[in-house]
Amino acid sequence: MMPFSSPHLFEAVVGPTLPPPIRPTLLLGAGMSFSLVPLPSQLMGLIQPRQQQIEKDLGVKPCGPIDTTDPLSLYVWSGELFESLKVLGLTEFEAKRKIAEVLRVTSDPCWSAKTRIPLRGSTARHRVIARLARERRWHSIWSLNWDVWLERALASVGVEHYKNNRNSSATLPQGWIRWYESWVPSKVIQTTDQQTVIVYKPHGCVDSLLDGDGTFVLTQEELARCLTEQPPLVENSMKLCFTQHSLIATGWSASEPYLQEFFSQLKPFRSAGTSLTVIDPFPNDKGHAKLREAYDCEIVQAICKPEADEFPNTDDVFLWIQTRHGLGCLQAIAIEPQRAVVSAWLDQFSTPQAPDSQLGHMVGWFDNFLAVWLRLCFNNGHQKFFTGLPIRPDAIPTHRRDEHIPWDEQNTARNDLSAALNLLYELETNSAVLPRFDYGFFPGALWDRDERHLIVPVPAWAEGATQSLAALKPLVESRHWANQGQIRKISILGLAPLASKAVSEDVQLNWTYELSRLIHFAGVATLGRIGWLDLDSWKDYL
């Protein structure tokens, strides 16, 4: 495995930094949709045996044979087919719809992210990208894919399509990204709103095609024109992405000649300090070399090579980036001696940590536990965010599995993060005597699989209204808590920031009572069988 270049461009997207870093542009190639939609090579493999029959059914003259070893062959064949269909009298839009139907882009629901859906709702790589978008870590996102898996991931963390902003009256802090705008070559950019991230899709988008937009870039000629024949405002906006900002490219072989030329032409205008990182398990000697030449980068500096089938794969790399970001945010709010410990953890995460390593459990803790915990604290009134006045509880939907409250929001006291850090500190410093918890089986809780013991952390400092039923309900009744029949023991773990005033026994009893009402298996959830734990005593109890 190539070195991870520890980790020059990744530092621009992790942890709160003052002043904020110049945010990189993120470019996603076909490899980011691996296992979700057919890759171009797979599409060619599906079409090649049926090519003659397809052309006969469409009533066009025979096209040149598809070469499955040539990554551009699909576009060449599509271009020939496109011209032949126009000769038959079809409009450009009608011809493209025909080709899209042949490719099954408009009929196979995987392209619209409606099938092959992971149980979680998104892949780890898309989820992390979306969370970092929510936290304003990307200047813009470029996707060369027709599918909408990225857009679905954005919506899952609370970043909605910009057309929905007219229906949204609730306000969120200015540092939070609220919307995305998807651009295809037939459109102009509609907004410069500071809370919107632009998703550039130069090859088109299946949603736009289904909505009647003819932008579905199929031919080599169209590819060559899609970046050069744009209105000045759009063209300048696109160039800004790559001249004023560094580039992180992932799942992209850089094989398209038009993009190679585009990046080469921008080289003289690129700002000092902009750089390149390519995340790809299969580096392309030719394409990536041209990209490195455009950025004046050596291979050891630019290439981050995950494994294809082993640890760390591309999902692991993005989970690693997320873990580093989370640790950086915890470091910013920590006090000694915890701050020094978090700094040491960050040093150990200079490269990805395997799941079975000493710190490997932190990856799941950040990915599965922390987001749910922050929403519970907000929903119960223990954590407040402000836009002048406190934001309303309904401004952040708490029923969605991955709805994301930014970890790097530092304009208010982050008691929720401080309490979470106390838990993580306890889990790590006492790892020899504590169970190895599963954070994903019951998101937002700790699951001791051996003892079948569910431990539900709750905010336990003397702030906020007592509305624990409303706060717990989205957590416990989530479809991701469907395995309650496996529980044999339940405890509540009260968490609080350092030196905070503890809640009264009445509040503890209220949490216990409300949880007993929500757990469906009353045999283990009666009021007398749910224990209350705190971090001072839980080691002895466990």
Secondary structure as the mmCIF struct_conf table of DSSP 4:
data_model
#
loop_
_struct_conf.conf_type_id
_struct_conf.id
_struct_conf.beg_label_comp_id
_struct_conf.beg_label_asym_id
_struct_conf.beg_label_seq_id
_struct_conf.end_label_comp_id
_struct_conf.end_label_asym_id
_struct_conf.end_label_seq_id
TURN_TY1_P TURN_TY1_P1 SER A 6 LEU A 9
HELX_RH_3T_P HELX_RH_3T_P1 PHE A 10 VAL A 13
BEND BEND1 VAL A 14 GLY A 15
BEND BEND2 LEU A 18 PRO A 19
HELX_LH_PP_P HELX_LH_PP_P1 PRO A 20 PRO A 21
HELX_LH_PP_P HELX_LH_PP_P2 ARG A 23 PRO A 24
STRN STRN1 THR A 25 LEU A 28
HELX_RH_3T_P HELX_RH_3T_P2 ALA A 30 SER A 33
TURN_TY1_P TURN_TY1_P2 PHE A 34 LEU A 36
BEND BEND3 VAL A 37 VAL A 37
HELX_RH_AL_P HELX_RH_AL_P1 PRO A 40 ILE A 47
HELX_RH_3T_P HELX_RH_3T_P3 GLN A 48 ARG A 50
HELX_RH_AL_P HELX_RH_AL_P2 GLN A 51 LEU A 58
TURN_TY1_P TURN_TY1_P3 GLY A 59 GLY A 59
HELX_LH_PP_P HELX_LH_PP_P3 LYS A 61 ILE A 66
TURN_TY1_P TURN_TY1_P4 THR A 68 THR A 69
TURN_TY1_P TURN_TY1_P5 PRO A 71 LEU A 72
HELX_RH_AL_P HELX_RH_AL_P3 SER A 73 VAL A 87
TURN_TY1_P TURN_TY1_P6 LEU A 88 GLY A 89
HELX_RH_AL_P HELX_RH_AL_P4 GLU A 92 VAL A 102
TURN_TY1_P TURN_TY1_P7 LEU A 103 SER A 107
BEND BEND4 ASP A 108 ASP A 108
HELX_RH_3T_P HELX_RH_3T_P4 PRO A 109 SER A 112
TURN_TY1_P TURN_TY1_P8 ALA A 113 ALA A 113
BEND BEND5 LYS A 114 ARG A 116
TURN_TY1_P TURN_TY1_P9 LEU A 119 ARG A 120
BEND BEND6 GLY A 121 SER A 122
HELX_RH_AL_P HELX_RH_AL_P5 ALA A 124 ARG A 134
TURN_TY1_P TURN_TY1_P10 GLU A 135 ARG A 136
BEND BEND7 HIS A 139 HIS A 139
STRN STRN2 SER A 140 SER A 143
BEND BEND8 TRP A 146 ASP A 147
HELX_RH_AL_P HELX_RH_AL_P6 TRP A 149 SER A 156
TURN_TY1_P TURN_TY1_P11 VAL A 157 GLY A 158
STRN STRN3 GLU A 160 HIS A 161
HELX_RH_3T_P HELX_RH_3T_P5 TYR A 162 ASN A 167
TURN_TY1_P TURN_TY1_P12 GLN A 174 GLY A 175
BEND BEND9 TRP A 176 TRP A 176
STRN STRN4 TRP A 179 TRP A 183
TURN_TY1_P TURN_TY1_P13 PRO A 185 SER A 186
TURN_TY1_P TURN_TY1_P14 GLN A 194 GLN A 195
STRN STRN5 THR A 196 TYR A 200
TURN_TY1_P TURN_TY1_P15 PRO A 202 HIS A 203
STRN STRN6 GLY A 204 GLY A 204
HELX_RH_AL_P HELX_RH_AL_P7 VAL A 206 LEU A 210
TURN_TY1_P TURN_TY1_P16 ASP A 211 GLY A 212
STRN STRN7 PHE A 216 PHE A 216
BEND BEND10 THR A 219 THR A 219
HELX_RH_AL_P HELX_RH_AL_P8 GLN A 220 ARG A 225
TURN_TY1_P TURN_TY1_P17 CYS A 226 THR A 228
BEND BEND11 GLU A 229 GLN A 230
HELX_RH_AL_P HELX_RH_AL_P9 PRO A 232 THR A 243
BEND BEND12 GLN A 244 HIS A 245
STRN STRN8 LEU A 247 THR A 250
BEND BEND13 GLY A 251 GLY A 251
HELX_RH_AL_P HELX_RH_AL_P10 PRO A 257 LEU A 266
HELX_RH_3T_P HELX_RH_3T_P6 LYS A 267 PHE A 269
HELX_LH_PP_P HELX_LH_PP_P4 ARG A 270 SER A 271
TURN_TY1_P TURN_TY1_P18 ALA A 272 GLY A 273
STRN STRN9 LEU A 276 ILE A 279
BEND BEND14 PRO A 281 PHE A 282
TURN_TY1_P TURN_TY1_P19 ASP A 285 LYS A 286
HELX_RH_AL_P HELX_RH_AL_P11 GLY A 287 TYR A 295
TURN_TY1_P TURN_TY1_P20 ASP A 296 ASP A 296
HELX_RH_AL_P HELX_RH_AL_P12 ILE A 299 ALA A 302
STRN STRN10 ILE A 303 CYS A 304
BEND BEND15 ALA A 308 PRO A 312
HELX_RH_AL_P HELX_RH_AL_P13 THR A 314 ILE A 333
TURN_TY1_P TURN_TY1_P21 GLU A 336 PRO A 337
HELX_RH_AL_P HELX_RH_AL_P14 GLN A 338 GLN A 348
TURN_TY1_P TURN_TY1_P22 PHE A 349 SER A 350
BEND BEND16 THR A 351 THR A 351
TURN_TY1_P TURN_TY1_P23 PRO A 355 ASP A 356
BEND BEND17 SER A 357 SER A 357
TURN_TY1_P TURN_TY1_P24 GLN A 358 GLY A 360
HELX_RH_AL_P HELX_RH_AL_P15 HIS A 361 GLY A 364
HELX_RH_PI_P HELX_RH_PI_P1 TRP A 365 LEU A 370
HELX_RH_AL_P HELX_RH_AL_P16 ALA A 371 ASN A 379
TURN_TY1_P TURN_TY1_P25 ASN A 380 GLY A 381
BEND BEND18 HIS A 382 GLN A 383
STRN STRN11 PHE A 386 PHE A 386
BEND BEND19 THR A 387 LEU A 389
STRN STRN12 PRO A 390 PRO A 390
HELX_LH_PP_P HELX_LH_PP_P5 ILE A 391 ARG A 392
HELX_RH_3T_P HELX_RH_3T_P7 PRO A 393 ALA A 395
BEND BEND20 ILE A 396 ILE A 396
BEND BEND21 HIS A 399 ARG A 400
TURN_TY1_P TURN_TY1_P26 ARG A 401 ASP A 402
TURN_TY1_P TURN_TY1_P27 TRP A 407 ASP A 408
BEND BEND22 ASN A 411 THR A 412
HELX_RH_AL_P HELX_RH_AL_P17 ASN A 415 THR A 429
TURN_TY1_P TURN_TY1_P28 ASN A 430 VAL A 433
BEND BEND23 LEU A 434 LEU A 434
STRN STRN13 ASP A 438 ASP A 438
BEND BEND24 TYR A 439 TYR A 439
TURN_TY1_P TURN_TY1_P29 GLY A 440 GLY A 444
BEND BEND25 ALA A 445 ALA A 445
STRN STRN14 LEU A 446 ASP A 448
TURN_TY1_P TURN_TY1_P30 ARG A 449 ARG A 452
STRN STRN15 HIS A 453 PRO A 459
STRN STRN16 TRP A 461 TRP A 461
BEND BEND26 ALA A 462 ALA A 462
BEND BEND27 GLY A 464 GLY A 464
HELX_RH_AL_P HELX_RH_AL_P18 SER A 468 VAL A 476
TURN_TY1_P TURN_TY1_P31 GLU A 477 GLU A 477
BEND BEND28 SER A 478 SER A 478
HELX_RH_3T_P HELX_RH_3T_P8 ARG A 479 TRP A 481
TURN_TY1_P TURN_TY1_P32 ALA A 482 ASN A 483
HELX_RH_3T_P HELX_RH_3T_P9 GLN A 484 GLN A 486
STRN STRN17 LYS A 489 LEU A 495
TURN_TY1_P TURN_TY1_P33 LEU A 498 ALA A 499
HELX_LH_PP_P HELX_LH_PP_P6 SER A 500 LYS A 501
STRN STRN18 ALA A 502 ALA A 502
HELX_LH_PP_P HELX_LH_PP_P7 VAL A 503 SER A 504
HELX_RH_AL_P HELX_RH_AL_P19 GLU A 505 LEU A 518
BEND BEND29 HIS A 520 HIS A 520
HELX_RH_AL_P HELX_RH_AL_P20 ALA A 522 ALA A 525
BEND BEND30 THR A 526 THR A 526
HELX_RH_3T_P HELX_RH_3T_P10 LEU A 527 ARG A 529
STRN STRN19 ILE A 530 ASP A 534
TURN_TY1_P TURN_TY1_P34 LEU A 535 SER A 537
HELX_RH_AL_P HELX_RH_AL_P21 TRP A 538 TYR A 541
#
